[in-house]
Each structure stands twice: as C-alpha cells, then as structure tokens.
Amino acid sequence: MKTVIYDKNKDLEKLLKRNDDARDDIRNAVLEIIKGVKTDGNAALLYYTQTLDHCELTQLQVTEAEIQEAFDSVPDSLLDIIREAAGNIRAFHEKQLETTWTYEPKPGVVLGQHITPIGRVGLYVPGGKATYPSTVLMDAIPALVAGVESLVMVTPPGRDGKINPNILAAAKIAGVQEIYKIGGAQAIAALAYGTETIKPVNKIVGPGNIYVATAKKEVFGKVDIDMIAGPSEVLIIADEHANPVYAAADLLSQAEHDEMAMPILVTTSEDLGKQVIAEVYRQIEADLGRKDIARKSVDDFGFVFIVNDLDEAFELSNQIAPEHLELLIENPMSALEKVKNAGAIFMGAYTPEPLGDYFAGPNHTLPTSGTAKFSSPLGVYDFIKKSSILSYDQRCLGDVYQKIAAFARSEGLDAHAKAVERRFEN
C-alpha cells in the first residue's frame, strides 16, 4: 500500500487512475458477439457458451427440477440465512415505494404523476472468480417490490452445465422463476434483442466483467441499464481511536473481490496508518483464501492518505466519491452532513461493509469509479416509470390558450398554436 500525505493541489485523479482506457479489441469482440446473437439467436448462445465458457449445453433454460435439486442441496442453515437476508432487503426496499399522485391547483385543473412498473427486466448474475447469491437478492427483490411482472435471470454455467446451487436457491427464495444458463456479452445481447427462447427485456441490471459492462454500454438505448459497474472500492475515514485490525479487515473485504479493487484509508493519524498497513499484510498471509487477488489489489491500488483533520478527510472522500464509505471515527452520525458523495455509508466500528453486502437490507449494487457524484444505489425507483398526468376543463384551457399559442409561435410552431386555438374558434 502507498502512503500519501494529502495535498489538495495534487492531481488526485491521476494518482488514483486505474487502467480504464477504452479497449478496442474488447469492444470489437463484444460487437461481434452481439451481431451473432441478433442474427443466429439460440445457436449463437450455444456456440459462445461452448467456446467461451467451455460448456456444451443441450438446453438454455434452467428447469424447475434443476432449481429444486439445487435448493435441496443447500444446507438448511444457509437457506435460513438467505431467507432472513431476503426479508431484510424486502423490508428496506418497501420503504422506497412510490405511488401515483395528483393535485388540483385550481378547480378544473388536475395535475400529477402516474407510477407504473417496468414490464420485463433482465438480471445478470456473475459467475467466474466468485458466485454471488447475494446479488440475486439485491437485484430481484427491488424489482418485485416495484411490481415488475416478468423477471428473467441469466448467469453463466460451470463446465458441467450446472448453475451454482446457492444462486438457484437465492433465486427461488427471491421469487425468480425464469432462469437461463448463459453469461458474458452473449447473455446481454440475448436480453436486449431476444432469441427463439428468450423474450427481450426493457431493462438490464446487474454487475459483470468488462465484456458484460461493454455489452451493456452497446445495448443501452435499445434497453435501459442500471449502471456500468467498475471494480469495487472502499474508503475508510479513521481517527486515532480506530481499531487497526478492524480497518485492515474491512479494506481486505473489498480487495479480495478483484485485482483492480481499490482499498483506501484516510486518517488523521500517521501512526494508525502504519499499523493498518502492517495489519493488512499480516491478515493476507495469515488466513485469507483469496490472498493473491487481495495482495495485488492492495499493492497496486491500495492507499493510505494522511490528512490534517477530519474536515480534510471528508473533503478528500467527497472528491473520490467512493462506492463504500466507512466512518471509523467517534460520533460518526454527527459527521453525516459532511458526506456529499458516497454509494453507501457505514457508521461506526460495528458496521462493517460486509453487513451491507449481505444482510442489513440496503442495496449492495452501488455506483463505482466516482459515479456516486451523480448516481445512487440500485433501488425500487430503478424499476418504475413515471408518466405525467394533465387534465384541464374547457374553462381553464380558455383562460390560458392565447398565452400557449403566443408561446408556440415564438418558437415557430404554428400547428401547436392552432391546436389550442381551434377549440375556441366558434
């Protein structure tokens, strides 16, 4: 990990830059896959699954028998945990529900907003280096709370043609019934354009590798997407009272995700910074299963920033706009108003980031790479549409139609003007 004395005049973006330059080779490969799926449908999906995932499938859709078999293979203790987490996630997201509303600014005029769910949504659940039943819960439950009637999940199979049983168990508990054994850019193309088997969706949500992210960029416009998720990141603001063991463990909880994950400590105590660095490397060697991934993450993208005071710490954090922000400081709630940009905020020594990843209820699909400056966690609001409601009676339109006509003509739109004037010609 690199120790940096924070200087607001230094180029922070250059210091923290990860290699996110456009990769023409990846984009070209993705475009070829999308074209193949649009042209050949299921045949392309089977071909790319065999070529890229080294799995020869005879059918794309997961059967009810496969779902039940997977469910029965998961230990009851884990099923109980998944059910409890699902309940917490549902309870939190039910607070986000919006309803249709109207108001009457004066007699004869009704204005408002009509709320309707998106008709069909596709959920991408990653496979590969790790499997994420938690992502199933976080993506599916807000959609179902919003009222989405048609929900389809895609996830890459293993070489044996099977889906990780924990993922299928989470899908069953969440309420997902339509599941396909496809991953990568080909899955995104199938969701966007449809095949003989898969009906196209209106929106795609869920994280994935760079091929998935690139494919989501390419199909945006044909369908909506949630966000382009980059490598994970956590930023911990810690004062001299923070426990270095806790801080190191929380940094590593993100470092183990990906070699390009970014763990950052911002502290007012240089001594604490040294203790945390030592503890990070001690924990990697002591008992970390994904130590090679975590070590590369902390070596290449791990930082300890030394700041003069907490005001400077929050200034730095708001510039970075981290996906996960932990406040290992005294009285964190009193400092909440200083947070301007963060995907999720974890308050105090006993609110570690994994609590949000799995169990508490708020969504773990969060804006990364500084996009928390303008975007939000995945939520029920991502699965609804809003339509404006307008109703004027004859008298109320008569009071304003000449103003509307004058405004329209100021823009050179004569037909707009006549559309209101013709109602009052006789």
N, C-alpha and C positions, 0 to 999 in steps of 0.2 A: 504494500500500500504506500502511496505517496503522501507525504506531509507537506501542506501548503499553508504559508502564512497569508491569510486572506487580504487582498488588496483590491478594492473596488475599481481601481483604474486598470487592472489587468484584464486581458481578453478571456473572460470566463468561458465563452462558447468554444473558443479554440482549445482551451485546456481540457474541456470535458468531451470534446468531439469524439464520437465513435465512428467507425468506418461505415457511414451510411450513404456513401456516394452511389449514384444510380449504376446499376449493373445491367448493361445492355444485353449480356448473354442470358441473364436470368429472365429479363423481360421478353426477349425473343423466344425463349423456351416456353414461357407461360402463354404467350400469344399463340404459339403453335399448338399447345395443348387445348386451349380454348377453341381454336378453329376446328381441331379434331373432334371435340365433343359436340360442337354445333353441327358438324357435318355427319358424323357417324354414330352419335348417341351412345347407346349401351355398349356397342362394340368397342368404341374408343375407351370407355371406362374400364372395360375388362382388359384391354390391351395395356393401358397405362398402369393399372393395378399390378399386372403381371410384370411389366418392365421396370417400374419404379419401386413398387413395394414387394416385389418378388413373391407374389401371392397369386395363384391361379384359382379364380372363383368360378363357380357354376351358377351362382345367383348373387344378385346385388343386395337384396333386402334381407334384413335380419328377421327371422321368423319368430312367431310368438313362442314356439317351443324352445328356440335358442335363448330367448330372453328369460324364460322361466328356468331353463337349465343353468344359466349363469347366475340368476337370482338365488337358486337353491344352493349354489356352490360357495356363496359368500357367507362368512361366519355371521351368526345372529348378532354377535356383539357389534360388528361393523355396520350391519343393517340398522341396528338401533341408533347408532351414532349418525348415520346418513339421514335417517328419519327425523331425528331431533334437529340436525342442522337444517334440513329442508323446512321444518316448522319455523325455525328462527328466521330463515330467509323469506319465507312467505309472509310472516307477521310484519317484518320490516317493510317489505315492498307493498303491502296493502296500504300502508300509510301514504304511498305516493299516488294512489288512485285519483284520477280527475274525473269529474262528471260534467255533463252538458249543463250550461248555464245561460240564462237570458236576463235581460233587464229592460225596463221601459223608461227611457229618458223623458218622454212626454207621452200623453195619450195618443194612440195611433201609430206609435213607433216601437218596434221590438227589435233589439239587437242582442247578439250573444255568440256562443261558441258551442258547436256540436262535436262531441268526442266519440270517435269510433276506433276500434282496434284494427291493426293491420291484418289483412286477410290470411296470408300464409307467410311463415317465417322459417328460414333455414338456420340451424345451429351447427357450427363447425366445432368439433371437439378434437383436440390434437392427440396424436399418438407419438411414437418415437422414443425420445430420451426418457419421457415420463408419461404416465397416463393420469388424467385429471377428472375423476368423477365429480370433484367439487365444481368444475367448470360446467358440467351438465346442470347441476342445481342452479348455479348463478345465472346461466343463460336461459334455461327453460322456465323457471318459476316466475320471473317478472313478466315473461310473455304470456303465460297462462293467467296470471293475476290481471293483466291488461285485457284479457278476453280474446286473445288470438285463438282462432278455432282450428287452424291447421298448422301443425308444428312438425318439422321434419329434421332429423339429426343425421349428420354424416360424420364418420370417424374412420380412420384407416385401420384395416385389419392387420393382424400379425401374419407371419408366413404360413401359419396353419389355417388361415382363413377365418379365424375367430376374433371377436372383439373382447377386450379385457372385461372380465365378468363384473368388476367393480363399476365400470362405466355403464354397463347394461343394467345393473341393479339400481344405480342412481337414476337412470332414465326411467325405469319402471316406477320408482318412488316419486319422481318429479311429475310423471304423467305423460312422458313422451312415448308414443306408440309406433311411429313411422321412423325406422332407422335403416341406414344403408352403409355397407362396408366399403366406403370409398374415402380417400383423403387427398391432400395436395391440391394443386391448381385444378385438376380434373373434377374434384368434388365441387369446387366453387363454380366452375363452368356449368356443371350439371344443375346446380341450384338456380343459377341465373337464367339458363336457357332451356332447361328441361331435356329429357330424353324419352324414349318409349316407356320407360318405367317411372321416372321421377318427374313429377309436375313442377314447373318453375315456381319460384317463390317471389315475394315482393321485397324481402329484406333478408340480408345475411349477417349473422352476428357470430362472434367467437374468435379467439386468437389462433395463430398458426405460425409456421416458419416463413421464411422470406418468400417462398413460392406462393404460399397461401396469401400472404399480405399483398404481393404484387398482383395476384389474380383478383383480389378484392378491389384493388385500385382500378383494374382494367374493366371490371363489370359494373363499377359504380356509374349510375346513370340509367343502366338497364334495370338495376335494382338499387335499393338503398343498402348501406352498410353501417355498422356501428362505429367503427374506428379502425385506423391502421395501427395495430399494437406493435411496439418495438420491444427490445429487450427490457427485462424487468429492472426496477431501480428502487432503492430505499435510501432515504436521507434521515439521519438521526441527529436531532439537536440535543446536546447533552451539556449539563453544567458540571461543576466539580464534584457534585454529590452523586452522580450517576454511577451505577454498578458496571464496571468494565466487562464483566462476564456476560451480563445481560446484553450490553451493547454489541459485543462481538458476536454473540449467538444470533442476534437479530440481523446483523449485517450478513452473516453467512446464510440465513434463511432465504435471502434473495440471491446471493452469489451462487448457490447450488443450482439455480434454475438454468443458467446459460453462461457460457464463457464470456459473453458480452454484457452480462448483467452488471449494474453499477451500484456498489455499496459505498455510501458516503457518510462520514461522521463530521459534524460541525460542532466544535466545542470551544468553550471559553477557557479550558484547562489544557495546557500543553502536556502536563503530566498524565492526565486521563487519556489523551490521545496516544501517548506511548504505551500505556497499559493496554488499551484496546487493540492496538496493532499486535502487540505480543500475544494477547489472548486469542486473536483471530487465527494466527498461525499455529498456536498451541492446539486449538479446537479442531482445526483442519486435520492435523496429524493424529490427534487423539482418538476421535470417534466419528469421523464424517465419512459416510458411504460414498458420496459423490465428490471426493476430495480433489480429483484432478480438475473437474469443472470449476469448483469453488476457488481453487488456488489460482487458476488462470484469470478468473473474474477479478479477484482482489489484487493480483499482481498488475493486471493491465488497466483496470478501470476502478480500482478502489482508491479513495481519497480520504484524508483527514485534514479538514480545514481548521486552522486556529484563528479564532476571532477575538476581538477585544471585549465584547459584551453580547448579551442576548439580542439586543436590537440589531446588531450587525449580523448575528446568526440568522434572524428572520429575514433580513434584507437579502442575504445570500440565498436562503431557501426559496424565497419568492422569485428570485431570478432563475433558479434551476427548475422550479415548478415540479417537484418530484411526484412520481406515481404514489409512493407510500411515504408519509412523513410521520416519524415518531418523535414525541416530545418527552425525553428523559430529563425533565427538569422539575424543580419544586413548583407546585401550584400551576400545572400546565393549563388548566381551564382558564385561568386569569390571563393567559397569553394567547388565547384562541383568536382574539380580534386581530392579532398581528399576522395571522396566516392569510395570505391573499390567494396563493396558487398551490394547490395540492390535490391529488386524486382522493386520498383518504388520510385522515388524521388520527393517529393512535396516541392516546393521552396517558402518560404515566408509566411507571416501571412494570405494572402488571397488565398492560395492554399491548402485548407483542403483536407484530404484524401477522403471524400465522392465525391469530384469533380471527382476523378479518378474512383471511384466505378461506377458512373452512367453516366457521361456526357461528359467529356473532349475529349475522343477518345482513348487514350492508354488503353491497355487491363487490366482488373482487375483480371484476373486469373494469380496469381503470385507465385513464389517459396516461400515456408514457411520453418520454422524449420531449418534455416541456409543453405538451399539448394541454396540460391542466391549466394553462393560462387562458384557454378559451373553450374547454370541453369538460364533461362531467362523467362520473361513473355510469355504467350501464344501469338502466332503471326501467320502471313501468312506462315512463314517458317516452322511451325509445320504441315502444311497440304500439303507440296510438297515433292517430291522425286527428287534426283539428280542422273543422270546417266553420267558416264564419256564417252567422245567421243574420239576415236582414229582412225586415218587414215594415213597409210604410203603407198607410192607407191613403186614399185619394187626397184628402185634405192636407195631410202632412207633406206629400210629394208636391202638391200645388204651392205650398209655402216656399219651396226651395228650388223648383225645377228651373227657373230662369237663371239662378246662380250656377246650377250644374251645367246648363247649356253654355253660359258665358265662359265657364272654366274649360269646357271641352273645346270650344272654338279657339281659346287661347293656345291650345295645343295643336290646332289644325285638324281636329277630329269632328267634322261636321255631322257624320252619322250618329256619333254619340249624342250630340246636342239634339238632333231630331228625334232620337229615341225617347227622350223625355218630353219634348215639345209636342209631339203628335198626340200625346194623351190629353192635351188641353186645347187642341185646335178648335173644337166645337163645344 
